[in-house]
């Protein structure tokens, strides 16, 4: 079907839209129709670069891509350059990034697992955690979970974190290199399997956020450079929406393409993973989605994890 990871040609061409997104099943599914020209996008031509999310987060600070997937945490640092597209966002709906460990999750004196958030928070104190990047929304949510969301009582970070490529976190935690790992992407479905080291859940940050706010946990969205101008932004926005809608309407075909980025999950698990993050929120944030993004950025600023108070903006 061709190689979407082509080198960017003619970057100054007005018709060329440089797109950066993650090499993961959900992004591959959403961008499939754009990648392979399933509908007319004239006069725009899309060129795709597949890059891990933390690299994209930092590339956005340089304005490297016209359209880029980025973590909502990272958006706080590039809101002057990018506006959020209203499509293509990922939310954890009472699920999300997981903290996992090789040794048992928090236990009581009888050895029974404790599932309360307080128990997990206590267990994590002083631990060394492998994380997928300091600009990821997972990293922000982890620190909000550990230090608290109240600006008056917030005690500050109590963890030592080490940035590790996301696809190395599970094996390196399983090998005993870190006390725990913060996992994103498909590891959320495979961490407990024997092939992954039979790791155990310490806490699901999406569950915690939902219990705290009754909102989904905002993870990542797509930003578009403001300097493309209103007309092109509207056109590109429509194309991204149509690409997602095309994939949902032709699920088997789009999923077949996405499987090559599923890292041996198998079709059933890949389908489940795509369903977790390519849903109604992917077509449009809606009132709850936008409220969740605002709240995450506001609380991050109030507890001094984000340096600037950001009012998120969405394009038409």
C-alpha positions as CSV (number, residue, x, y, z in Angstrom):
1,X,0.0,0.0,0.0
2,X,3.0,2.3,0.0
3,X,5.1,3.8,2.7
4,X,3.6,6.7,4.5
5,X,6.9,7.5,6.2
6,X,8.3,9.2,3.2
7,X,10.8,12.0,3.3
8,X,9.2,15.4,3.3
9,X,9.5,16.9,-0.2
10,X,9.1,20.6,-1.2
11,X,8.4,21.8,2.4
12,X,7.7,25.3,1.1
13,X,4.9,24.2,-1.2
14,X,1.6,25.8,-0.3
15,X,-0.2,22.6,-1.2
16,X,1.9,20.3,0.9
17,X,0.7,19.7,4.5
18,X,3.5,18.2,6.7
19,X,1.8,15.9,9.2
20,X,3.5,14.3,12.2
21,X,1.7,11.6,14.1
22,X,2.5,8.5,16.2
23,X,3.3,5.0,14.8
24,X,0.4,3.5,16.8
25,X,-2.8,1.7,15.8
26,X,-5.2,4.5,16.7
27,X,-3.3,7.2,14.8
28,X,-2.7,4.9,11.9
29,X,-6.4,4.2,11.8
30,X,-7.4,7.8,11.9
31,X,-4.9,8.9,9.2
32,X,-5.4,5.9,6.9
33,X,-7.7,7.6,4.5
34,X,-5.5,10.7,4.2
35,X,-2.3,8.6,3.9
36,X,-3.7,6.6,0.9
37,X,-5.9,9.2,-0.8
38,X,-9.2,7.7,-0.1
39,X,-11.0,10.9,-0.9
40,X,-10.2,14.1,-2.8
41,X,-8.1,16.6,-0.8
42,X,-7.2,19.0,-3.6
43,X,-5.5,21.4,-3.5
44,X,-3.8,19.9,-0.4
45,X,-1.3,17.1,-0.5
46,X,-0.5,15.3,2.8
47,X,3.0,14.0,3.6
48,X,3.2,11.9,6.8
49,X,6.0,11.4,9.2
50,X,5.5,8.7,11.9
51,X,7.3,9.7,15.1
52,X,6.9,8.8,18.8
53,X,4.7,11.3,20.8
54,X,7.5,12.7,23.0
55,X,9.6,13.6,19.9
56,X,6.5,15.2,18.4
57,X,5.9,17.2,21.6
58,X,9.4,18.8,21.3
59,X,9.2,19.2,17.5
60,X,6.0,21.3,18.1
61,X,8.1,23.8,19.9
62,X,10.0,24.3,16.7
63,X,6.9,24.4,14.6
64,X,8.3,21.5,12.6
65,X,5.0,20.1,11.3
66,X,2.0,21.9,9.9
67,X,-0.3,19.4,11.6
68,X,1.0,17.5,14.6
69,X,-0.2,15.0,17.1
70,X,0.8,16.3,20.5
71,X,0.0,15.7,24.2
72,X,-2.3,18.1,25.8
73,X,0.5,18.7,28.4
74,X,2.8,19.7,25.6
75,X,0.1,21.9,24.0
76,X,0.6,24.3,27.0
77,X,4.1,25.1,25.7
78,X,3.1,25.7,22.0
79,X,-0.4,27.4,22.3
80,X,1.1,30.5,20.8
81,X,2.0,28.6,17.6
82,X,-0.6,26.0,17.3
83,X,-4.4,25.9,17.6
84,X,-6.2,22.6,18.4
85,X,-8.1,20.9,15.6
86,X,-11.6,19.8,16.8
87,X,-11.0,16.2,15.6
88,X,-8.5,13.4,16.3
89,X,-8.3,13.8,20.1
90,X,-7.7,10.8,22.4
91,X,-9.4,10.6,25.8
92,X,-9.4,8.0,28.4
93,X,-13.0,7.4,29.3
94,X,-12.5,6.0,32.9
95,X,-9.3,4.4,31.7
96,X,-6.0,5.7,30.6
97,X,-2.2,5.6,31.3
98,X,-1.3,2.9,33.8
99,X,1.3,2.6,36.5
100,X,2.5,-1.0,36.6
101,X,5.1,-2.8,38.7
102,X,6.8,-6.2,38.8
103,X,6.2,-6.8,42.4
104,X,2.7,-6.7,43.8
105,X,0.7,-3.5,43.6
106,X,-0.1,-2.0,47.1
107,X,-0.9,-4.7,49.7
108,X,-2.2,-4.7,53.2
109,X,-0.5,-6.6,56.0
110,X,-2.3,-9.8,55.0
111,X,-0.9,-9.6,51.5
112,X,-4.3,-8.7,49.9
113,X,-4.1,-6.2,47.1
114,X,-5.3,-2.7,47.9
115,X,-7.0,-0.8,45.1
116,X,-7.6,2.5,46.8
117,X,-6.0,5.6,45.3
118,X,-4.5,6.5,48.7
119,X,-2.9,3.1,49.0
120,X,-1.4,3.4,45.5
121,X,-0.2,7.0,46.3
122,X,1.5,5.8,49.5
123,X,3.2,2.9,47.8
124,X,4.6,5.1,45.0
125,X,6.3,7.6,47.4
126,X,10.0,7.6,46.8
127,X,9.9,5.0,43.9
128,X,11.8,5.4,40.7
129,X,9.3,5.4,37.8
130,X,10.1,4.9,34.1
131,X,8.0,7.4,32.1
132,X,7.5,7.9,28.3
133,X,8.3,11.6,28.4
134,X,8.1,14.7,30.6
135,X,5.7,16.5,28.1
136,X,3.2,13.7,27.9
137,X,-0.2,14.1,29.4
138,X,0.5,10.8,31.3
139,X,3.4,12.4,33.0
140,X,1.3,15.4,34.0
141,X,-1.5,13.1,35.3
142,X,1.0,11.1,37.3
143,X,2.3,14.1,39.1
144,X,-1.2,15.4,39.7
145,X,-2.1,12.0,41.2
146,X,0.9,11.8,43.5
147,X,1.2,15.4,44.7
148,X,-2.5,16.3,44.7
149,X,-4.6,18.8,42.7
150,X,-5.1,21.4,45.4
151,X,-2.8,24.4,45.1
152,X,-2.9,25.0,48.8
153,X,-2.1,21.5,50.1
154,X,0.0,20.3,47.1
155,X,3.2,18.8,48.5
156,X,5.3,18.8,45.3
157,X,6.7,15.9,43.4
158,X,7.9,12.9,45.5
159,X,8.9,10.7,42.6
160,X,12.1,10.1,40.7
161,X,11.3,9.7,37.1
162,X,13.5,8.5,34.2
163,X,12.4,9.0,30.6
164,X,12.4,5.8,28.7
165,X,11.1,5.1,25.1
166,X,7.5,4.1,25.6
167,X,8.0,0.6,24.0
168,X,10.9,-0.2,26.4
169,X,9.1,0.6,29.6
170,X,7.4,-2.7,30.1
171,X,10.4,-5.0,29.5
172,X,12.7,-2.8,31.6
173,X,10.3,-2.7,34.5
174,X,9.9,-6.5,34.2
175,X,13.7,-6.8,34.3
176,X,13.7,-5.0,37.6
177,X,15.5,-1.8,36.3
178,X,12.7,0.5,37.7
179,X,10.3,0.2,40.6
180,X,7.3,0.9,38.3
181,X,6.5,2.1,34.8
182,X,4.0,4.6,33.4
183,X,2.6,2.9,30.3
184,X,0.7,4.3,27.3
185,X,-0.4,3.0,24.0
186,X,-1.1,-0.7,23.6
187,X,0.9,-1.7,26.7
188,X,-2.3,-0.9,28.6
189,X,-3.8,-4.2,27.1
190,X,-0.7,-6.4,27.4
191,X,1.3,-5.5,30.5
192,X,-0.2,-8.4,32.6
193,X,0.6,-11.1,30.1
194,X,3.4,-13.6,30.6
195,X,5.2,-12.3,27.5
196,X,5.3,-8.9,29.0
197,X,6.6,-10.1,32.4
198,X,3.2,-10.5,34.2
199,X,3.3,-7.0,35.5
200,X,0.6,-5.8,38.0
201,X,-1.4,-2.6,38.0
202,X,-0.7,-0.1,40.7
203,X,-3.2,2.6,39.5
204,X,-5.1,3.5,36.4
205,X,-4.8,7.3,36.1
206,X,-7.9,7.5,33.9
207,X,-10.0,5.9,36.6
208,X,-8.5,8.3,39.2
209,X,-9.2,11.3,37.0
210,X,-12.8,10.2,36.3
211,X,-13.5,9.6,40.0
212,X,-12.1,13.1,40.8
213,X,-13.7,15.1,38.0
214,X,-16.4,12.9,36.4
215,X,-14.7,13.8,33.1
216,X,-12.6,11.8,30.6
217,X,-8.8,12.2,30.9
218,X,-7.4,14.3,28.0
219,X,-4.4,12.6,26.5
220,X,-3.5,13.9,23.1
221,X,-4.9,15.9,20.2
222,X,-3.9,17.4,16.9
223,X,-2.5,20.9,16.6
224,X,-2.3,23.0,13.4
225,X,0.0,25.9,12.8
226,X,-1.9,29.2,13.2
227,X,0.1,30.8,10.4
228,X,-1.5,28.5,7.8
229,X,-4.4,31.0,7.9
230,X,-8.1,30.5,8.5
231,X,-9.1,29.2,5.1
232,X,-6.5,26.4,4.9
233,X,-7.0,25.5,8.6
234,X,-10.8,25.0,7.9
235,X,-10.0,22.9,4.8
236,X,-7.4,20.7,6.6
237,X,-9.7,20.4,9.6
238,X,-12.4,19.0,7.3
239,X,-10.0,16.6,5.7
240,X,-9.0,15.2,9.1
241,X,-12.6,14.8,10.2
242,X,-13.4,13.0,6.9
243,X,-10.4,10.7,7.3
244,X,-11.5,9.6,10.8
245,X,-15.1,9.2,9.5
246,X,-13.9,7.2,6.5
247,X,-11.9,4.8,8.8
248,X,-14.9,4.3,11.1
249,X,-17.1,3.6,8.0
250,X,-14.5,1.2,6.5
251,X,-13.3,-0.3,9.8
252,X,-11.9,-3.6,8.5
253,X,-9.8,-1.9,5.9
254,X,-8.4,0.8,8.1
255,X,-7.8,-1.7,10.9
256,X,-5.9,-4.0,8.5
257,X,-3.5,-1.1,7.8
258,X,-3.2,-0.2,11.5
259,X,-2.2,-3.7,12.5
260,X,1.3,-3.2,11.2
261,X,1.7,-0.7,14.1
262,X,0.1,-2.9,16.7
263,X,3.4,-4.5,17.8
264,X,2.1,-8.1,17.8
265,X,-1.2,-7.4,19.6
266,X,-3.2,-9.4,17.1
267,X,-6.3,-8.2,15.4
268,X,-8.7,-8.6,18.3
269,X,-6.6,-6.6,20.7
270,X,-5.8,-4.0,18.1
271,X,-9.5,-3.6,17.3
272,X,-10.2,-3.1,21.0
273,X,-7.4,-0.6,21.4
274,X,-8.6,1.4,18.4
275,X,-12.1,1.4,19.9
276,X,-10.7,2.8,23.1
277,X,-9.3,5.9,21.5
278,X,-11.1,6.4,18.2
279,X,-14.6,7.1,19.3
280,X,-17.0,10.0,19.5
281,X,-14.4,12.2,21.1
282,X,-12.1,11.6,18.1
283,X,-14.8,13.1,15.7
284,X,-15.5,16.0,18.0
285,X,-14.4,16.9,21.6
286,X,-17.9,17.9,22.6
287,X,-18.7,20.0,25.7
288,X,-17.2,17.4,28.1
289,X,-14.0,17.0,26.1
290,X,-13.3,20.7,26.0
291,X,-14.1,21.1,29.6
292,X,-11.7,18.3,30.5
293,X,-8.8,19.9,28.5
294,X,-9.4,23.2,30.2
295,X,-9.5,21.6,33.6
296,X,-6.3,19.6,33.1
297,X,-4.4,22.7,32.0
298,X,-5.8,24.9,34.7
299,X,-5.0,22.4,37.5
300,X,-1.5,21.8,36.1
301,X,-0.9,25.5,36.2
302,X,-2.3,26.0,39.7
303,X,-0.1,23.3,41.2
304,X,3.0,24.7,39.3
305,X,3.5,21.8,36.9
306,X,2.7,24.1,33.9
307,X,4.5,27.5,33.9
308,X,1.8,29.5,32.1
309,X,-2.0,29.6,32.4
310,X,-3.3,28.5,29.0
311,X,-6.7,29.0,27.5
312,X,-7.0,26.3,24.9
313,X,-8.2,27.3,21.5
314,X,-9.9,25.2,18.8
315,X,-10.1,25.9,15.1
316,X,-13.4,25.7,13.3
